[in-house]
Amino acid sequence: MRYAATEPAAHRLRVDLADNSQRLGHDPPLVEHGLKPDIHAFNRTQLRCAEQAHHPGASKRSRTSRTASHTRLRGPTVNSHDDLPRLKPQGANVIRETTGIHKIKMLYLQLLYRCNFACKHCFHGERLQHADAFTAEQACNLMRLMQHQYGTEVVTLLGGEPFAHKDLPQVVRYAKHTLGLDVEICSNGYRVGRTLRAIAPCVDLLRISLEGVGTTNDHIRRAGSYVAALESLELAKDLGVPTGATLTVNRYNIGEVVELAGILESLGVTQLKLHQLRPVGNAVLHPDMLVTDPADYARLRLQVRDAQLGIEVVLDEDLSEDGAPVCAVPQVRGDIDRIESDPRGALTMSCKAVGKDSHAFWYDKDADQIEYRPSANDELTLAIPDVVYGHA
């Protein structure tokens, strides 16, 4: 196979910034070779942010849930990875060439592993201590690549804790004003006020993680985190930023879902998303948190239905007595809802593969391109199904 010669990543970003600035009516930025893009040089973009800051609700629209049809990801059969060499970069559209997927709506971008929490259920586990992270330039390049090659429309920034990344405002503004992406941020909401105020006009959804009410949440996450999260939701409401919340269902909080949903509804939160706790990362060290009786999930669904809540509650379909529906014949689709990059650049398409090193693709930050790296344990070889979300 021939590989097309590529320009250095910094040069591609410099050209892209200038082209997009002219297209959007911005003053062309000055980006020196090898330096991070200076988003603050976009004078007209900054003016727009300043204008929106005075009218924070003007450009917002409500977000609704995205329920994905059940999909198994299929790829070439690999019997053993012992003799597999590290593949060379595959060039443009390697995911399309390998899987047939040509449209990926959302990019989940883990900017860094570092976090100011060490939650008992976190799938990152010991990697929370790792230094791997995207620079602002690398993050901007990956967002640009995904939009150009796969028509990506939404970026969700997460971690670790995304607000712990020193260049979060730069990444957010590039995503919003240069690429025109919808921008979502998943955060623990702990002491984020200063940065949130700075980027509020550019954020389409702030999603805060909670694990129950009061001390239940603080026991799993961190002392004082419950109050801090609610304060961040109140601040976001005041700034005109739409909000959502997530909760990973476990043995200690399964009875508090309806109560928490009511509290969130009173704060203007539009959606609560419920995940199943899977035994990966820190959860392996806390098996007592796992729900062992699937009938508890049936009771949870009944409670949610009977409560007639004004907030939308979206559930992982594995939160049921019978588990998620299984397709008799795996579907081959040309489009998927999401792909997620960890801070190293490992890419996974199924939530069930996240945190397990089951990636088949890798974003090479230096070359600014995606590589196909098959193994006996990757999500394509194992046909790992995606998570299906629905309502109670």
NUTIZA-498542 format. One record per atom (N, C-alpha, C): x, y, z. Coordinates in steps of 0.02 Angstrom, whole numbers, plus 32768, in hexadecimal, padded with zeros to 4 digits. Layout:
BEGIN
XYZ/...
# end
This chain:
BEGIN
802A7FC48000/800080008000/802C803E8000/8019806E7FD8/803D80AE7FD7/801E80DD800A/80488104802A/80318135805B/803E817A8040/800A81A3803F/801181E78026/803C82108055/806882398038/809182658061/806482988083/807282A680C1/804982D680E7/8072831080FE/805183498106/807283848120/8079837E816B/80A783A2818A/80AB83A181D3/806A83B881F2/8059839C822C/801983AB824C/801183F58259/804584178271/803F845E8281/803084878243/804C84728209/803F849781CC/7FF7849081B7/7FDD845081BD/7F97844681AA/7F69846F81D6/7F7884738217/7F4E849A8244/7F5184E38232/7F8D84FC8221/7F9585438211/7F6C855581D4/7F6F852A81A0/7F4885378163/7EFE85348171/7EEA8501819A/7EA384F981AA/7E88853581D1/7EAE854E8200/7E9885878227/7E8D85C381FA/7EBC85CF81CC/7EB58608819F/7E7986018172/7E7185C38155/7E3985B88127/7DF785C1814A/7DF085A48186/7DB185AA81AB/7DA485F181C1/7DD8861581D3/7DCF865A81E8/7DB3868481AF/7DCF867A8173/7DB686A0813A/7D6F868D8129/7D60864A812F/7D1D8633811E/7CE9864F814F/7CFC8653818E/7CCD866B81C1/7CCF86B681CB/7CFA86D881A6/7CFD872081AC/7D29873781E5/7D58870C81FC/7D84871F8232/7DC6873A8216/7DEA875F823F/7E2D8773822C/7E5A8736822E/7E84872981FA/7EAF86EE81FA/7EDE86EF8236/7EE286B7825B/7F0F86B48294/7F5786AB827F/7F8486BE82AA/7FCB86B3829E/7FE1867882C7/7FEE863F82A7/8003860482CA/804785F082B0/807985F482DA/80BC85E282C6/80C3859682C4/80EE857D8298/80F985368292/810D851882D5/80E984E382E8/80FA84C08325/80DB84DC8364/80B885158360/80998532839B/804F8522839D/8032852783D8/7FEB851B83DF/7FC3855383BE/7F88854283A2/7F6085768382/7F4C85AC83B4/7F5485EA83A1/7F42862183CE/7EFB863783C0/7ECD861483E0/7E87862383D4/7E75866A83EB/7E9B8684841C/7E8C86C78436/7E9A86FD8402/7EBE86EB83CC/7ECC871C8398/7E908727836A/7E5C86FD8372/7E2187058347/7DF7873F8362/7E05877B834B/7DE687B68368/7D9A87B58362/7D8487A38327/7D3B87A5831E/7D19876D8345/7D3A8735834B/7D1F86FF8374/7D19871483BC/7D4D873683D5/7D4C874D841A/7D1487808424/7D0887AA83F2/7CD287DB83F7/7C8F87B783FB/7C89878283D4/7C4B875C83D5/7C3F873D841A/7C7587208437/7C6F8704847A/7C5B873984AC/7C79877484A5/7C6987AA84D4/7C2187C084CE/7C0987C3848F/7BC487D88485/7B9487A484A2/7BA487638498/7B78872F84B1/7B79872C84FD/7BB08741851B/7BB487408564/7B80876D8584/7B6C87A38560/7B3987D0857A/7AF387B4856F/7AED87838540/7AAD87648532/7AB787198531/7AC786F98569/7ADD86B4856A/7AAC86818550/7A6D86908551/7A3C865E853A/7A2A866484F1/7A45869784CF/7A2D86A7848C/7A3C8670845A/7A788652845F/7A8B8622842B/7A8385DA8441/7A6185CD8479/7A5B85898493/7A1D85688478/7A2185278472/79E685018461/79E584C3848C/79AB84A98499/79A6847084C6/79C3843284A5/79E0840684CF/79FD83C984B7/79D0838F84CA/79C58362849D/799D832784AC/79CA82EA84A8/79AF82B284C0/79D8827684C2/79E3825A847C/7A1982368476/7A2882148437/7A2781CA8447/79F681A6842C/79F2815F8439/7A0D813B83FC/7A3F81118407/7A6080EF83D0/7A4280AB83C4/7A3B80978385/7A2680548376/7A5F80248386/7A4E7FE58396/7A807FB683AD/7AAE7FA48373/7AEE7FA7837E/7B1F7F9B8349/7B587F718363/7B6C7F40833C/7BAA7F1D834B/7BDD7F348318/7C177F468330/7C4C7F5E8304/7C717F2382E8/7C777F2082A6/7C957EE78285/7CD67EFB8264/7D057ECF8263/7D457EDC8242/7D657E9C822B/7DA07EA0820D/7DC27E6481F6/7DD27E358230/7DD07DF48223/7DE07DC38256/7E2A7DC18263/7E3D7DC582A2/7E837DC082B6/7E887D8982EA/7EAC7D5382DA/7EB07D1A8307/7EE27D23833F/7F177D478331/7F4B7D518364/7F6D7D938358/7F827DB4838E/7FA47DF48386/7FEE7DEE8394/80067DB183A1/804C7DA883B4/807D7DBE837D/806B7DAF833E/80987DBD8307/80857DFB82DF/80547E2182F9/803D7E5B82D3/806F7E9582DB/80887EB082A4/80B47EEB82AA/808B7F2982B7/80AB7F5C82CF/808A7F9D82D6/80807FB98291/80417FC4827E/80327FDA823A/80468022822F/8059803081F2/8069807581DF/8028809D81DA/802C80DE81DE/7FF0810781D5/7FCD80F58194/7F8A80F38198/7F6280DB8160/7F4B81138131/7F5781508144/7F3F8187811A/7EF88199812C/7ED881C18100/7E9581DB810E/7E6181A3810D/7E2D81AB8137/7DF281818136/7E0081388145/7E3081298171/7E4080E3817F/7E0780C081A2/7DE080E381CB/7DA780C381EC/7D7480AF81B7/7D6880DB8186/7D3980CB8150/7D52808F8128/7D92808E8118/7DAE805880F0/7DAA80158114/7DB080178156/7DB17FD9817E/7D6C7FC1818F/7D3E7FEE81A0/7CFC7FDB81BA/7CC17FEE818E/7CCB801A815E/7C9480338137/7C70806E8156/7C8580838191/7C6680BC81B3/7C8080FC8194/7C528126817E/7C668165815E/7C4E81A38183/7C23819981B5/7C0881D181DB/7C0D81C28225/7C2E81EE824C/7C3381E78295/7C1C822982B3/7BE1822982D1/7BC1826882E4/7BE6828C831D/7BFC82658350/7C198285838C/7C60826B8399/7C8B829983AD/7CCD828883C5/7CCF82938410/7CDB825F8436/7CE68264847D/7D3282698487/7D4882A3849E/7D9082B184A1/7DA682B884EA/7DC882848503/7DE582878546/7E2582B08542/7E2382EC855B/7E5D83188554/7E988303857F/7E8B82E385B8/7EC082CF85E6/7EA5829B8616/7ED382768635/7EBF8247866A/7EB8826A86AD/7EE0829D86B7/7EE482BD86F9/7E9F82D58711/7E9382CA8752/7E5382DE876E/7E5D82F187B7/7E33831E87D0/7E3683318816/7E0B83048842/7DED82D08823/7DC8829C8848/7DEA8259883B/7DD782288863/7DEB81E28858/7DAD81B78868/7D7981BE8840/7D39819E884D/7D4081528850/7D198134887D/7D2080EC8889/7D0A80C1884D/7CE680E0881F/7CCE80B987E5/7CF180CD87A4/7D2180FB87A5/7D3D81178768/7D5F80E1873D/7D4D80E086FD/7D6880AC86D2/7DB180B686C1/7DCC80F386CD/7E1380FF86BF/7E4180DC86F1/7E2A80D2872E/7E5380AF875F/7E9580D2876B/7ECB80AC876A/7F0E80C78778/7F2680F98744/7F0580FA870B/7F1A812A86D7/7F0A817286EA/7EE1817C871D/7ED581C08735/7F1781E2874A/7F4A81BA8758/7F8A81D4876D/7FB981DE8732/7FA581C986F6/7FD081CE86BC/7FD1821586A0/800882278681/8012826B8668/7FFA82758620/7FE4824085FE/7FCE824685B8/7F98827B85B2/7F9E82A5857E/7F6E82DA8573/7F7582F5852C/7F4083128512/7F42833584D3/7F5A837C84E0/7F85839684B4/7F9283DE84B4/7F5783FF8490/7F5284408495/7F1C84648473/7F2184588427/7F5D8459840D/7F66844F83C5/7F51840A83B0/7F6483D783D6/7F52839383C5/7F06838983C8/7EE683A583FB/7E9D839F8401/7E7A83C183C6/7E9383FC83B4/7E758420837B/7E7E83F9833A/7EB983DB8332/7EC683B482F5/7E98837882F0/7E8D83548328/7E6183198326/7E19832E8318/7E0183638336/7DBD837A8329/7DB6838C82DF/7DE783AE82C4/7DE683C2827E/7DE683858250/7E1183548260/7E1583178238/7DD282F28237/7DB382EA8272/7D7482C68277/7D3D82EA8251/7D3C832B8254/7D0A8351822F/7D15834981E4/7D53834D81CE/7D63834A8187/7D578305816A/7D6C82D0818E/7D69828D8172/7D2882688181/7D07827981BA/7CCD825281CE/7C8F827D81DF/7C9182BD81CD/7C5782E781D6/7C4282F1821D/7C7082EE824C/7C6082F58293/7C41833982A2/7C0B833882C9/7BE4837582D7/7BEA838C831F/7BFB835E834D/7BFB836D8394/7C3C835583B3/7C5A837D83DE/7C9283658406/7C7E83688450/7C8B83328474/7C80832F84BB/7CC5832B84DD/7CD5835D8505/7D1683618525/7D108344856C/7D3D8316857C/7D3C82F685BD/7D8282E285D1/7D8982BC8606/7DCB82AB861F/7DCB8266863C/7DED825D8676/7E01828F86A7/7DCD82C686B1/7DE682FF86C4/7DBC833986CD/7DD1836E8699/7DA5837C8668/7DB883AA8632/7DC783F1864B/7DA784068681/7DB58449869B/7DFA844E86BB/7E1C841586C4/7E60841586DD/7E93842086A5/7E7C84208667/7EA8842C862E/7EB184778626/7EEF848E8626/7EFD84D68626/7EE684F985E6/7EDF84D485AF/7ECC84F28570/7E8584E2855B/7E5B84CF858C/7E1584BF857B/7DF384F98556/7DF98538856C/7DD7856E8547/7DED857284FE/7E2D856784F2/7E47856A84AE/7E2985338482/7E2484F7849D/7E0784C08478/7DBD84CB846B/7D9984E3849D/7D5184EF8497/7D4385248461/7D69855A8462/7D5D85908431/7D6E857A83EA/7DA2855383E3/7DB3853983A0/7D7B850C8386/7D6384DF83B1/7D2E84B1839D/7CEF84D78389/7CDE850A83B0/7C9F852D83A4/7CA3855E836A/7CD68588836A/7CD785C0833B/7CFE85B282FB/7D2F858782FD/7D53857782BF/7D34853C829B/7D22850782C1/7D0684CC82A1/7CBA84CC82A1/7C9A84F582CB/7C5184F782CE/7C3284BA82ED/7C5784968318/7C3C845B8339/7C10846D8374/7BE184428384/7BC0844783C5/7BF2842F83F9/7BF484528432/7C2684438465/7C03842E84A5/7C1383F284BC/7BFA83D984FC/7C3783CC8529/7C2D83D4856A/7C6283C7859A/7C45839B85D2/7C68836585E1/7C56833A861A/7C8783488652/7C6D8359868D/7C97837086C4/7C7C83598707/7CA8835A873A/7C8F834D877E/7C73838C879D/7C7D83C6877D/7C5F84048795/7C7F842187D2/7CBD840B87E1/7CDD8421881F/7D09845E8812/7CF58498882C/7D1A84D68825/7D2A84E887DD/7CF784E987B3/7D0084F6876C/7CE8853C8759/7CD185638789/7CAE85A2877B/7CD585D38750/7D1485DF8760/7D3B8611873B/7D4185FF86F1/7D5385C186E2/7D5A85AD869C/7D1785A98679/7CE38591869D/7CA1858C867F/7C8785D08669/7C9286038692/7C7D8647867F/7CA0865E863F/7CDF864A8636/7D06866085FD/7CF0863F85BC/7CD6860185C0/7CC585DD8583/7C7A85D38579/7C5285ED85A6/7C0985E185A5/7BE985EE8561/7BFA8625853D/7BD9863184FD/7BE885FC84C9/7C1B85D384D5/7C3085A184A3/7C1D855A84B5/7BF9855084ED/7BE8850D8504/7B9E84FF84F8/7B9084C984D5/7B4B84B684C5/7B2C848984FA/7B5684668521/7B3B843C8556/7B72842F8589/7B63843A85C8/7B8F842785FF/7B6E83ED8623/7B9183B48625/7B7583788645/7B9E836A8684/7B7C836986BD/7B9E835F86FD/7B9183178716/7BC682F7872F/7BC082B48749/7BAF82B58794/7B7D828F87A7/7B69828887ED/7B5B823E87FA/7B6582298838/7B5B81E28848/7B2B81D88882/7AFA82058886/7AC881FE88BB/7ABB824188DC/7A9982408914/7A86827C8938/7AB282838976/7ACE82BF897F/7AF382CE89BC/7B2D82A189CB/7B2C82818A05/7B6582588A1B/7B70821A89F0/7B3B820189D0/7B4481C889A3/7B7481DB896B/7B678215894D/7B93822E8918/7BDA823A8933/7BDF825B896B/7C21826E8986/7C4A82318999/7C2981FC89AF/7C4D81BF89C1/7C6D819F8984/7C4D81A3894B/7C668184890E/7C9881B288EA/7C8A81F388ED/7CB2822288C6/7CE5824788F1/7CCF82778918/7CFD829E8942/7CD382C98972/7CEC82D289AF/7CC982FB89E0/7CC0834289C4/7C82835B89C9/7C72839E89B0/7C6183A08967/7C6483688945/7C59836988FC/7C10837188E9/7BE2835A8915/7B9B83608905/7B8683AA8904/7B9683CE8937/7B858416893A/7BA6843B8901/7BE5842C88F4/7C0A844E88BE/7BE98442887B/7BD18404886F/7BB183F48830/7B70841B8827/7B48841F885D/7B0984448858/7B16848E884D/7B4A84A9886D/7B5B84EF8863/7B7084FC881B/7B9484CE87FD/7BA884D687B7/7B6B84D48788/7B3B84A98798/7AFE84A68770/7AD784E78775/7AD4850487B1/7AB2854487BA/7AD6857B8794/7B19857B8796/7B3F85AE8771/7B3385A78726/7B358569870D/7B29855E86C6/7AE4857986B1/7AB3856D86DB/7A6F858686CD/7A6F85D286C8/7A9285F386F7/7A96863C86F6/7ABA865686B8/7AEA862F869F/7B1186438664/7AEE86318623/7AB6860D8627/7A9385F985EA/7AAF85BC85C9/7AD5859385EE/7AF2855685D2/7AC3851B85E1/7AAA84F985AE/7A8084BE85BB/7AA7848985E1/7A838463860C/7AA584338637/7A8483EE8634/7AAE83BC863F/7A9883778647/7ABF83598681/7AB0831B8691/7AD382F886C7/7AD982AF86B6/7B0B828F86D3/7B14824786CA/7B1A8226870F/7B0581E88713/7B0C81C18750/7B1A8179873C/7B4D815B875B/7B5C81148751/7B3A80ED8788/7B0A80C58774/7AE080A287A5/7B08806D87C9/7B05806F880C/7B26803D8835/7AF9802A8870/7B117FFC8899/7AE77FE288CF/7AD480178902/7AFC804B8908/7AF1807D893C/7AC580B78925/7AC180C388E3/7A9A80FD88CC/7A5C80EA88A4/7A5080A98898/7A188095886E/79D680AB888B/79D280B388CD/799480C888EC/798C811488F0/79BD813A88D7/79BA818388DB/79B281A48897/79A8817D8863/79A58199881F/796B81CA8818/793081B6882E/78F581E18826/78FD8221884F/7915821B888C/791F825688B6/795182868896/7988826B887C/79BA8296885C/799D82B6881D/7977829187F7/795882AC87BA/792C82E887CB/790682E48802/78DC831C8816/790483598829/793D834F884B/79688387885E/798683A78820/799C837E87F1/79B9839887B3/798683BE878A/794983A48789/791383C68764/7907840C8780/790B841387C2/7900845587E1/7938848687CF/7971846C87B9/79A9849787A6/79AB84A4875B/7978848D8738/7974849A86F0/799A846886C5/79B1843186E3/79D483FD86BD/79A183DA8690/79B383CF8651/798383B48622/79868368861A/79BF834A862D/79C683028621/79F382E28656/79DF82A8866E/7A08827E869A/7A15823D8674/7A56822D866B/7A6A81F28645/7A8681BF8676/7A6A81828674/7A7E814D86A3/7AA88119867F/7AE3810A869C/7B1180D88681/7B12809C86AF/7B2280638692/7B2E802786BB/7B76802786D3/7B8180148711/7BC4800D872C/7BE27FCC8711/7C1C7FD386F2/7C3F7F9986D6/7C817F8E86FC/7C947F518707/7CCF7F428731/7D117F50870D/7D207F908702/7D5F7FA586E5/7D7B7FDE8710/7DBD7FEA870B/7DDB8021872F/7DD3801A877A/7DC18051879B/7DBA805187E4/7D81802487FC/7D50801887D2/7D177FEE87E6/7D2D7FA787F6/7D647F9187D9/7D7E7F4E87E8/7D927F498832/7DA77F81884F/7DBC7F828895/7D817F8988C4/7D457F9588A9/7D0A7F9F88D3/7CCF7F7488BA/7CD77F3288BB/7CA27F0688A2/7C617F0D88C9/7C647F288905/7C277F32892D/7BF77F63890C/7C107F8C88DE/7BE67FBE88BD/7BBA7FA08886/7BCC7F66886D/7BA87F488835/7B627F328849/7B327F3E881D/7AEE7F268827/7AEC7EDD8812/7ADE7EB08841/7AE17E698833/7A9E7E498822/7A677E6C8831/7A257E528822/7A067E7C87EA/7A007E6187AE/79E47E878776/799C7E9F8782/797A7E8087B1/79367E9587C1/79357EDC87DD/796D7EF187FA/79727F358813/796C7F6887DA/79857F5687A0/797F7F838766/79367F898750/79117F538753/78C97F558742/78A47F838772/78B57F7F87B2/78957FAB87E3/78A87FF487D7/78E6800087C4/78FC804587B4/78D38061877A/78CB803B8746/78A48052870C/785C80628720/783F8038874A/77FA80438760/77F580838789/7827808F87B4/782780CC87DC/782B810A87B0/78558107877D/785D8141874F/781D814E872A/77FC81198712/77BD812286ED/7787813E871A/778281248756/774C81398783/77568181879C/77948199879E/77A281DB87B9/778A8213878B/777F8204874B/77688236871A/77918276871F/77D0826E8717/780082A5871E/77FC82D586E2/780C831386EE/7810834486B8/785383438695/7886832386B3/78C8831D8696/78CB82DC866E/78EC82DD8635/78F482A0860E/792882728630/791582338638/794382018654/795281CE861E/799281C9860C/79A8819B85D8/79D2816585F9/79C4812685E7/79E480EE8608/7A0B80C285D7/7A4480AB85ED/7A69807585CD/7A3B803885CE/7A2F80198594/7A007FE18591/7A197FA485B6/7A597FA385CA/7A717F6D85F5/7A547F72863B/7A377FAC864B/7A157FB5868C/79CF7F988688/79CB7F57867E/798B7F34867A/79967EEB868F/79607EC9869E/79667E8486B5/79857E578680/79757E658641/798C7E39860A/79C87E5585E6/79E27E8F85FA/7A1A7EAD85D8/7A057ECE8597/7A357EE98572/7A267F0C8534/7A0E7EDA84FF/79E47EF184D0/79CE7EC4849A/7A097EB0846F/7A087E728457/7A3D7E59842D/7A237E4E83E7/7A467E6983B6/7A317E618370/7A437E1A8359/7A167DFA8337/7A247DB7831D/7A5D7DB982EB/7A5B7DEB82BF/7A907DF4828D/7AB07E388299/7AF17E3C82A7/7B127E7C82B1/7B087EAA8275/7AF97EE88284/7AEC7F18824F/7B2D7F368236/7B307F4281F5/7B677F6781D8/7B4C7FAC81C6/7B667FDF81E7/7B4C802281DD/7B81805081C0/7B6A80808199/7B9880B1817E/7BA280ED81AB/7B7B80F181E1/7B828129820F/7B7B810F8257/7B9F812F8285/7B9A811F82CC/7B95816082F2/7B7F815C8330/7B7481998357/7BB481B68372/7BE6818C8383/7C1D81A583AA/7C5E817F839E/7C9581A083AD/7CD5818083B5/7CF881A583EE/7D1F81818416/7D3E81A08450/7D898198844E/7DAC81CE845A/7DF581CC845E/7E0B81D584A6/7E3781A784BD/7E5381B18500/7E8F81E184FA/7EAD81F68531/7EE28229852D/7F2082138507/7F2881D184FC/7F6181B984D5/7F5481BE848A/7F1381BB8477/7F0081BA8431/7EDE8179841D/7ED5814A844C/7EB2810C843D/7E68811A8431/7E4C810083FA/7E08810F83E5/7DDC80D283EC/7DA380DB840D/7D7280A58413/7D2D80BE83FF/7D06809183E1/7CC480A483C8/7C8C808C83F6/7C988059841F/7C658040844D/7C7680568494/7C44806E84B9/7C4E807F8500/7C6580428527/7C5180078512/7C647FCA8535/7CAD7FB7852B/7CCE7FD884FB/7D157FCC84EF/7D417FFF8512/7D2380378529/7D4A806C854A/7D688052858B/7DA880618596/7DCA804E85D3/7DE5800785D2/7DDF7FE48599/7DF57F9E8596/7E2F7F948564/7E497FCA8548/7E7D7FC58514/7E667F9884DB/7E277F9F84C7/7E0B7F778490/7E067FA08450/7E317FD3844B/7E2E7FFE8410/7E4D7FDC83D3/7E2F7FE88399/7E4B7FD1835A/7E6C800A8334/7E5C80478348/7E7880828325/7E9C80AF8356/7ECA80D5833C/7EF581008365/7F0181418341/7EF881788364/7F0881BA8347/7F5181CA8356/7F7A81CE8322/7FC181E08329/7FC5822C832D/7FD482468367/7FD3828E8372/800882B28348/804382948341/807982B4831C/806B82B682D1/8051827E82B7/8043827A826F/7FFF8298825D/7FD582A48290/7F9182BC8286/7F6A82908256/7F6A824F8264/7F408221823D/7F3081E48267/7EFC81C18251/7EE381878275/7F0281488257/7F19811C8283/7F3680DC826E/7F0880A38282/7F0C806D825C/7EE8802F826C/7F1A8000828D/7F0D7FED82CC/7F3A7FC182F2/7F127F86830D/7F067F5482E4/7EDD7F1C82FB/7F007EF1832F/7ED87ED08358/7EF27EA08389/7EBC7E6C8396/7ED07E3883B9/7E9F7E0383CA/7E6B7E1B83FB/7E787E55841B/7E4B7E6E844F/7E267EAD843B/7E2A7EC183FB/7E0B7F0183E9/7DC07EF983DE/7D9D7F3183DF/7D547F2F83DC/7D397F17839A/7D607F1C8364/7D497F028324/7D4F7EB68322/7D897E9C8339/7D947E54833A/7D617E318366/7D537E4F83A1/7D257E3183D1/7CDC7E4383C3/7CD07E6F8392/7C8C7E858382/7C687E9D83C0/7C887ECA83E5/7C6A7EE58422/7C2F7F118411/7BF47F05842D/7BBA7F2E841D/7BBE7F72843F/7B9D7FA38421/7B9B7FE58440/7B667FE58477/7B69801984A0/7B36802384D4/7AF8803F84B3/7ABF802584C6/7A7E803D84AD/7A5C806584E4/7A4280A084D3/7A1F80C98504/79D680CF84F2/79AC80D28525/796480DA851A/794480FA8556/790380F5855B/78DE81128593/78BC80DC85BC/78AC80ED85F9/788C80BC8626/784880A7860D/
# end
